[in-house]
Amino acid sequence: MDDAKPLRRGGDLQRSLTLLRVFLLASALICAGAGIVLGSILSRSLKSEALNAEETALARYVDGVVHPLLVRNGHVHIAWKQDGRLASSVLRQRDIATVKVWRRDGILAWTNTRARSSSDRLVPNRDRHLIDHRFSLDDELGEAIHENRAVAALVGTGAEGEDAFESNNLGYKQLFEVYAPIDDGKGRPIGAYEIYANPEALRRLIGSRRTMLWLAVGGVFLTLWAALALLVRGASRTLRRQNEKLRRRTLRLAESNRLLEEGALEAVESLNATVDAKDPYTAGHSQRVQRIAVALGEELGLEQEQLDVLRFAGLFHDIGKIGVPDAILTKPDRLTELEFEIVKRHPEDGARIVGRLHRLHAAVPAVLHHHERWDGRGYPLGLRGDGIPLEAAIVGLADAVDAMTTDRPYSCARTLAHATEEVVRNRGTQFAPAVVDAYVRLVERVPELFGSDPMADELVPA
């Protein structure tokens, strides 16, 4: 099995784990963002609800105290003898700082104020000179009377006009202002209350509830993210376990495949030995071609992968002859045209046999084309020049040299010198020039490689 596959699977696992981590980080950011957004919305809603509740409570309290004493027959009426009683009743609620009662026509009917001090004592009505004076009904006061609905807001240092006057003169940094209509009992407004209250208790209430709200929202989203983290952790562990199982299975398959390949290779080697055994004249031919081809490849400076191709192609280049009848292989006479056509099929048959083994795939072109010629007159495809794979050209020359230097049914062995002369003569026609040059250098330097006594042959220079 290809060694790159486990590496790819390991890379896939790492990518999957990285995606899970990215998902976990993204989910944390999403949960945090969603929590902030939801918390902000709920916080604003909480503040609004608290202000509305405070507005309603203040309006009801003041109306409950003032309405029975000031409203007579559908009109706001002030009895001065009730002024002190009214003030003490209204300002009994310690959060209330100022209360003003307005008639529908904009006349200030009554007012009273609590001074900001250590004792929160009642002070004389500082706005008495304004009572019974008419003012324009604009802004919130007019809205409360004309639309018959309460209006509330927090006012402070940034306020203007009367709101600023009330806030600054009473010594408060901020006041809660409420305008509430006075009902005549039949749903018609006959005036309005203007109430200023100290919002400190309200702020504390809102603050405590807001803290609880943020803790609750944070807890919910933290719990959700923790659940996602546990799911991601479980998925990560599952991926690792599955990857480990797959790795072990891959190793077992790889070992089985290796054993199958070795068994198949042994079978091919046995088949190749059978080919050699069919013709006693060619015994050892494949091993010699292998030796010469590898030496030529080393002389040409080929890479290790190419040398491995030469090693297999040199050994199995003639394995396709298993399909050639013995009578043709051992025929001492010249082959007929039909017989030669049968022999010419052996490169293709050999390529099919070799191609069945994954380990030998790279050697298929060299086996298929080792009988091609540089001038294009070879077989099976008639390739020429650089169109012939280099390994095939090397195996072809090694095959030809061994054929010339060993006894065959149709010819006697030539000397190495004569064989070399023939090779050089066919340089650029039958054989690749670069391979011929490498061959001549080997003959001059290590003639024993070709099974010849260097002293017995007269070497032919390139």
C-alpha positions as CSV (number, residue, x, y, z in Angstrom):
1,M,0.0,0.0,0.0
2,D,1.2,3.5,-0.8
3,D,3.0,5.0,2.2
4,A,1.5,8.4,1.4
5,K,-2.0,7.2,2.3
6,P,-1.4,7.0,6.0
7,L,0.2,10.4,5.9
8,R,-2.8,11.8,4.0
9,R,-5.1,10.2,6.6
10,G,-3.0,11.7,9.4
11,G,-3.3,15.1,7.7
12,D,-7.0,14.7,7.3
13,L,-7.3,13.9,11.0
14,Q,-5.3,17.0,11.9
15,R,-7.5,19.1,9.6
16,S,-10.6,17.7,11.2
17,L,-9.3,18.4,14.7
18,T,-8.3,21.9,13.6
19,L,-11.8,22.5,12.3
20,L,-13.3,21.3,15.5
21,R,-11.1,23.7,17.5
22,V,-12.0,26.5,15.1
23,F,-15.7,25.6,15.6
24,L,-15.2,25.6,19.4
25,L,-13.6,29.0,19.3
26,A,-16.2,30.4,16.9
27,S,-19.0,29.0,19.1
28,A,-17.4,30.7,22.1
29,L,-17.3,34.0,20.3
30,I,-20.9,33.5,19.1
31,C,-22.1,32.6,22.6
32,A,-20.2,35.6,24.0
33,G,-21.7,37.9,21.4
34,A,-25.2,36.5,21.7
35,G,-24.9,36.8,25.5
36,I,-23.8,40.4,25.3
37,V,-26.6,41.3,22.8
38,L,-29.3,39.4,24.8
39,G,-28.0,40.8,28.1
40,S,-28.1,44.3,26.7
41,I,-31.6,43.9,25.4
42,L,-32.8,42.3,28.7
43,S,-31.0,45.0,30.7
44,R,-32.7,47.8,28.8
45,S,-36.0,46.0,29.1
46,L,-35.4,45.5,32.9
47,K,-34.6,49.2,33.3
48,S,-37.7,50.2,31.3
49,E,-39.9,47.9,33.3
50,A,-38.5,49.1,36.6
51,L,-39.0,52.8,35.6
52,N,-42.6,52.0,34.5
53,A,-43.2,50.2,37.7
54,E,-41.8,53.1,39.7
55,E,-43.7,55.6,37.7
56,T,-47.0,53.7,38.4
57,A,-46.2,53.3,42.1
58,L,-45.4,57.0,42.6
59,A,-48.4,58.1,40.6
60,R,-50.7,55.9,42.5
61,Y,-49.3,56.9,45.8
62,V,-49.5,60.6,45.2
63,D,-53.0,60.2,43.7
64,G,-54.1,58.2,46.6
65,V,-53.0,60.9,49.0
66,V,-53.8,64.0,47.0
67,H,-56.9,63.1,45.1
68,P,-59.3,62.8,48.2
69,L,-58.1,66.2,49.5
70,L,-57.8,68.3,46.3
71,V,-60.4,67.0,43.9
72,R,-64.0,68.2,44.4
73,N,-66.8,67.8,41.9
74,G,-64.5,67.1,39.1
75,H,-62.2,70.1,39.8
76,V,-58.9,70.6,41.5
77,H,-59.6,72.7,44.7
78,I,-57.1,73.7,47.3
79,A,-58.1,74.2,50.9
80,W,-55.2,76.0,52.6
81,K,-56.0,74.6,55.9
82,Q,-55.1,71.2,54.5
83,D,-51.8,72.3,53.2
84,G,-49.7,71.0,56.1
85,R,-51.6,67.8,56.3
86,L,-51.2,67.3,52.5
87,A,-47.5,68.0,52.6
88,S,-46.8,65.6,55.5
89,S,-48.9,62.9,53.8
90,V,-47.3,63.3,50.4
91,L,-43.7,63.6,51.6
92,R,-44.1,60.7,54.0
93,Q,-42.8,58.6,51.2
94,R,-39.1,59.4,51.7
95,D,-38.1,59.0,48.1
96,I,-40.3,61.8,47.0
97,A,-38.5,65.2,46.8
98,T,-41.1,67.5,45.2
99,V,-44.8,67.3,44.3
100,K,-46.7,69.8,42.1
101,V,-50.3,69.8,41.3
102,W,-51.4,71.4,38.0
103,R,-54.9,72.3,36.8
104,R,-55.9,71.5,33.3
105,D,-55.6,75.1,32.2
106,G,-51.9,75.3,33.2
107,I,-52.4,76.9,36.7
108,L,-50.1,75.6,39.5
109,A,-52.5,74.6,42.2
110,W,-50.2,73.3,44.9
111,T,-46.5,72.3,45.5
112,N,-44.3,71.2,48.3
113,T,-40.6,70.1,48.6
114,R,-38.3,68.0,50.8
115,A,-34.8,69.6,51.2
116,R,-31.7,67.4,50.7
117,S,-30.1,67.3,54.2
118,S,-29.0,64.9,56.9
119,S,-32.5,64.9,58.3
120,D,-34.4,65.2,55.0
121,R,-36.6,67.9,56.8
122,L,-39.6,69.5,55.2
123,V,-39.0,73.1,54.0
124,P,-41.5,75.9,53.5
125,N,-43.1,75.9,50.1
126,R,-40.5,77.8,48.1
127,D,-42.7,78.1,45.1
128,R,-45.7,79.6,46.9
129,H,-45.5,82.8,44.9
130,L,-46.0,80.7,41.8
131,I,-49.3,79.1,43.0
132,D,-52.3,80.3,41.0
133,H,-50.2,81.5,38.2
134,R,-50.7,80.1,34.7
135,F,-48.0,78.5,32.7
136,S,-47.9,77.1,29.2
137,L,-48.7,73.4,28.9
138,D,-45.8,72.2,26.8
139,D,-43.5,69.2,26.9
140,E,-44.2,66.4,29.3
141,L,-46.8,68.3,31.4
142,G,-49.0,69.1,28.3
143,E,-48.5,65.5,27.1
144,A,-49.7,64.1,30.4
145,I,-52.8,66.3,30.4
146,H,-53.8,66.3,26.8
147,E,-53.1,62.7,26.1
148,N,-54.2,61.5,29.5
149,R,-51.2,59.3,30.1
150,A,-48.2,59.3,32.5
151,V,-44.8,60.4,31.3
152,A,-41.6,59.6,33.2
153,A,-37.8,60.2,32.8
154,L,-34.6,60.4,34.7
155,V,-33.2,63.9,34.8
156,G,-29.8,65.0,36.0
157,T,-26.9,67.3,35.4
158,G,-27.5,67.4,31.7
159,A,-31.1,68.6,32.1
160,E,-32.4,72.0,31.1
161,G,-35.0,74.4,32.3
162,E,-37.2,73.4,35.2
163,D,-35.7,69.9,35.4
164,A,-32.2,71.4,35.9
165,F,-33.6,73.8,38.5
166,E,-35.2,71.0,40.5
167,S,-32.2,68.8,40.3
168,N,-29.6,71.4,41.2
169,N,-31.6,73.3,43.9
170,L,-32.6,70.2,45.7
171,G,-29.0,68.9,45.8
172,Y,-29.6,65.8,43.8
173,K,-27.3,64.7,41.0
174,Q,-30.3,62.9,39.4
175,L,-34.0,62.8,39.9
176,F,-36.8,60.6,38.7
177,E,-39.5,62.8,37.1
178,V,-43.1,61.7,36.7
179,Y,-46.0,63.6,35.1
180,A,-49.3,61.7,35.8
181,P,-52.8,62.9,34.8
182,I,-55.4,63.6,37.5
183,D,-58.7,61.8,36.7
184,D,-62.1,63.3,37.5
185,G,-63.4,59.8,38.2
186,K,-64.9,59.4,34.7
187,G,-61.7,59.0,32.7
188,R,-61.3,62.7,31.9
189,P,-58.1,64.5,32.9
190,I,-58.6,67.6,35.0
191,G,-55.0,68.3,35.8
192,A,-51.7,66.6,36.4
193,Y,-49.2,65.7,39.1
194,E,-45.5,66.6,38.6
195,I,-43.5,64.4,40.9
196,Y,-39.7,64.4,41.5
197,A,-38.3,61.5,43.4
198,N,-34.9,60.4,44.5
199,P,-33.9,57.4,42.2
200,E,-31.2,56.0,44.5
201,A,-33.3,53.1,45.7
202,L,-34.5,52.5,42.1
203,R,-31.0,52.5,40.9
204,R,-29.9,50.0,43.5
205,L,-32.9,47.8,42.6
206,I,-32.1,48.0,38.9
207,G,-28.4,47.4,39.6
208,S,-29.0,44.3,41.7
209,R,-31.5,42.9,39.2
210,R,-29.2,43.7,36.3
211,T,-26.3,41.9,38.0
212,M,-28.5,38.9,38.5
213,L,-29.7,39.1,34.9
214,W,-26.1,39.2,33.5
215,L,-25.1,36.3,35.8
216,A,-28.1,34.3,34.6
217,V,-27.4,35.1,30.9
218,G,-23.7,34.4,31.4
219,G,-24.4,31.2,33.1
220,V,-26.8,30.0,30.4
221,F,-24.4,30.8,27.5
222,L,-21.4,29.4,29.5
223,T,-23.4,26.2,30.1
224,L,-24.3,26.1,26.4
225,W,-20.7,26.6,25.3
226,A,-19.5,24.0,27.9
227,A,-22.0,21.5,26.4
228,L,-20.6,22.3,22.9
229,A,-17.1,21.9,24.3
230,L,-18.0,18.5,25.6
231,L,-19.5,17.5,22.3
232,V,-16.4,18.7,20.5
233,R,-14.2,16.9,22.9
234,G,-16.2,13.7,22.4
235,A,-16.1,14.1,18.6
236,S,-12.3,14.7,18.8
237,R,-11.8,11.5,20.9
238,T,-14.1,9.6,18.5
239,L,-12.1,10.8,15.5
240,R,-8.8,9.8,17.2
241,R,-10.1,6.4,18.1
242,Q,-11.5,5.8,14.6
243,N,-8.2,7.1,13.1
244,E,-6.2,4.7,15.3
245,K,-8.5,1.8,14.3
246,L,-8.1,2.8,10.6
247,R,-4.3,3.1,11.1
248,R,-4.1,-0.4,12.6
249,R,-6.3,-1.8,9.8
250,T,-4.2,0.0,7.2
251,L,-1.1,-1.5,8.7
252,R,-2.7,-5.0,8.6
253,L,-3.8,-4.4,5.0
254,A,-0.4,-3.0,4.1
255,E,1.3,-6.1,5.5
256,S,-1.2,-8.4,3.7
257,N,-0.6,-6.5,0.5
258,R,3.1,-6.8,1.0
259,L,2.9,-10.5,1.5
260,L,0.6,-10.7,-1.6
261,E,3.1,-8.7,-3.6
262,E,6.0,-10.8,-2.4
263,G,4.1,-13.9,-3.3
264,A,3.1,-12.6,-6.7
265,L,6.7,-11.4,-7.3
266,E,8.0,-14.9,-6.4
267,A,5.4,-16.3,-8.8
268,V,6.7,-13.9,-11.6
269,E,10.2,-14.8,-10.8
270,S,9.3,-18.5,-11.0
271,L,7.5,-17.8,-14.3
272,N,10.6,-15.9,-15.5
273,A,12.8,-18.9,-14.5
274,T,10.5,-21.1,-16.5
275,V,11.1,-18.9,-19.6
276,D,14.9,-19.3,-19.1
277,A,14.5,-23.0,-18.6
278,K,12.6,-23.4,-21.9
279,D,15.8,-22.6,-23.7
280,P,19.0,-24.0,-22.3
281,Y,21.0,-21.5,-24.5
282,T,19.5,-18.5,-22.7
283,A,20.0,-19.8,-19.1
284,G,21.0,-16.9,-16.9
285,H,20.2,-14.4,-19.6
286,S,17.8,-12.3,-17.5
287,Q,20.2,-12.0,-14.6
288,R,23.0,-10.9,-17.0
289,V,20.8,-8.3,-18.7
290,Q,19.8,-7.1,-15.2
291,R,23.4,-6.7,-14.2
292,I,24.5,-4.9,-17.4
293,A,21.4,-2.6,-17.4
294,V,21.9,-1.5,-13.8
295,A,25.6,-0.8,-14.5
296,L,24.7,1.3,-17.5
297,G,22.2,3.2,-15.4
298,E,24.8,4.0,-12.8
299,E,27.3,5.0,-15.5
300,L,24.6,7.5,-16.8
301,G,24.1,8.9,-13.3
302,L,20.4,7.8,-13.0
303,E,18.5,8.2,-9.7
304,Q,17.8,5.3,-7.4
305,E,14.2,5.0,-8.6
306,Q,15.3,4.6,-12.2
307,L,17.9,2.0,-11.1
308,D,15.2,0.1,-9.4
309,V,13.2,0.2,-12.7
310,L,16.3,-1.2,-14.5
311,R,16.7,-3.9,-11.9
312,F,13.1,-5.2,-12.4
313,A,12.9,-4.5,-16.2
314,G,16.2,-6.2,-16.8
315,L,15.1,-9.3,-14.9
316,F,11.6,-9.6,-16.4
317,H,12.1,-8.1,-19.9
318,D,11.5,-11.4,-21.6
319,I,8.9,-12.9,-19.3
320,G,6.3,-12.5,-22.1
321,K,8.1,-15.3,-24.0
322,I,6.2,-17.7,-21.7
323,G,3.5,-17.6,-24.4
324,V,5.9,-18.4,-27.3
325,P,6.0,-22.0,-28.3
326,D,9.2,-23.9,-27.4
327,A,9.7,-24.9,-31.0
328,I,10.0,-21.3,-32.0
329,L,12.3,-20.3,-29.1
330,T,14.7,-23.2,-29.8
331,K,14.5,-23.2,-33.6
332,P,18.0,-23.3,-35.0
333,D,17.0,-21.9,-38.4
334,R,15.8,-18.5,-39.5
335,L,12.3,-17.8,-38.2
336,T,9.5,-17.5,-40.7
337,E,7.5,-14.2,-40.9
338,L,4.6,-15.7,-38.9
339,E,7.0,-17.1,-36.3
340,F,8.7,-13.8,-36.0
341,E,5.3,-12.1,-35.5
342,I,4.6,-14.5,-32.6
343,V,7.9,-13.6,-31.0
344,K,7.3,-9.9,-31.5
345,R,4.2,-10.2,-29.1
346,H,6.4,-11.0,-26.1
347,P,7.0,-7.3,-25.0
348,E,3.3,-6.6,-24.8
349,D,2.6,-10.0,-23.1
350,G,5.4,-9.3,-20.6
351,A,4.1,-5.7,-19.9
352,R,0.7,-7.1,-19.1
353,I,2.2,-9.7,-16.7
354,V,4.5,-7.2,-15.0
355,G,1.7,-4.6,-14.9
356,R,-0.4,-6.8,-12.6
357,L,1.9,-6.1,-9.7
358,H,1.8,-2.7,-8.2
359,R,5.4,-2.9,-7.2
360,L,6.4,-3.4,-10.8
361,H,4.2,-0.7,-12.4
362,A,7.2,1.6,-13.0
363,A,9.0,-1.1,-15.0
364,V,6.2,-1.6,-17.5
365,P,7.4,1.0,-20.1
366,A,10.9,-0.5,-20.1
367,V,9.5,-4.0,-20.6
368,L,7.1,-2.9,-23.3
369,H,9.6,-0.9,-25.4
370,H,12.9,-2.7,-24.9
371,H,12.8,-3.7,-28.6
372,E,12.2,-0.2,-30.0
373,R,15.0,1.2,-32.2
374,W,16.4,4.7,-32.2
375,D,15.5,5.0,-35.9
376,G,11.9,4.0,-35.3
377,R,12.1,0.6,-37.0
378,G,11.6,-1.4,-33.8
379,Y,8.5,-3.0,-32.2
380,P,5.8,-3.1,-30.8
381,L,5.0,0.6,-31.4
382,G,7.8,1.9,-33.6
383,L,8.9,4.6,-31.2
384,R,12.0,6.6,-32.2
385,G,14.6,8.8,-30.7
386,D,13.9,10.5,-27.4
387,G,10.3,9.0,-27.6
388,I,11.8,5.8,-26.3
389,P,12.0,5.6,-22.5
390,L,15.6,5.8,-21.4
391,E,15.2,2.7,-19.2
392,A,13.9,0.8,-22.2
393,A,16.8,1.9,-24.4
394,I,19.2,0.7,-21.7
395,V,17.5,-2.7,-21.3
396,G,17.4,-3.1,-25.1
397,L,21.2,-2.5,-25.4
398,A,21.9,-4.9,-22.5
399,D,19.7,-7.5,-24.1
400,A,21.4,-7.2,-27.4
401,V,24.9,-7.3,-25.9
402,D,24.2,-10.5,-24.0
403,A,22.5,-12.1,-27.0
404,M,25.6,-11.4,-29.1
405,T,28.1,-12.7,-26.5
406,T,26.3,-16.0,-25.7
407,D,25.6,-19.1,-27.8
408,R,22.2,-19.2,-29.5
409,P,20.5,-21.9,-31.6
410,Y,20.9,-19.7,-34.6
411,S,24.4,-18.2,-33.9
412,C,27.6,-18.7,-32.0
413,A,28.7,-16.3,-29.3
414,R,30.8,-13.3,-30.4
415,T,33.7,-11.9,-28.6
416,L,33.1,-8.8,-26.5
417,A,35.2,-6.8,-29.0
418,H,33.1,-7.9,-31.9
419,A,29.9,-7.3,-30.0
420,T,31.2,-3.8,-29.0
421,E,32.0,-3.1,-32.6
422,E,28.5,-4.0,-33.6
423,V,27.0,-1.8,-30.9
424,V,29.1,1.2,-32.0
425,R,28.2,0.6,-35.6
426,N,24.5,0.8,-34.8
427,R,24.9,4.0,-32.6
428,G,22.1,6.3,-33.6
429,T,20.2,3.7,-35.7
430,Q,19.4,0.8,-33.4
431,F,20.8,2.1,-30.1
432,A,20.5,5.4,-28.2
433,P,23.8,7.3,-28.6
434,A,24.2,8.3,-24.9
435,V,23.6,4.6,-23.9
436,V,26.2,3.4,-26.4
437,D,28.8,5.9,-25.1
438,A,28.1,4.7,-21.5
439,Y,28.5,1.1,-22.7
440,V,31.8,1.7,-24.3
441,R,33.2,3.4,-21.2
442,L,32.1,0.4,-19.1
443,V,33.7,-2.0,-21.6
444,E,37.0,-0.1,-21.4
445,R,36.9,0.2,-17.6
446,V,35.2,-3.0,-16.3
447,P,35.1,-5.6,-19.2
448,E,34.6,-8.4,-16.6
449,L,31.1,-7.0,-16.1
450,F,30.2,-8.6,-19.4
451,G,31.6,-12.0,-18.5
452,S,34.6,-11.7,-20.7
453,D,38.4,-12.0,-20.2
454,P,39.8,-8.5,-20.9
455,M,42.9,-10.1,-22.3
456,A,41.0,-12.2,-24.9
457,D,39.3,-9.4,-26.7
458,E,40.5,-6.6,-28.8
459,L,38.4,-3.7,-27.6
460,V,37.0,-1.3,-30.2
461,P,37.1,2.4,-29.2
462,A,34.1,4.5,-29.3
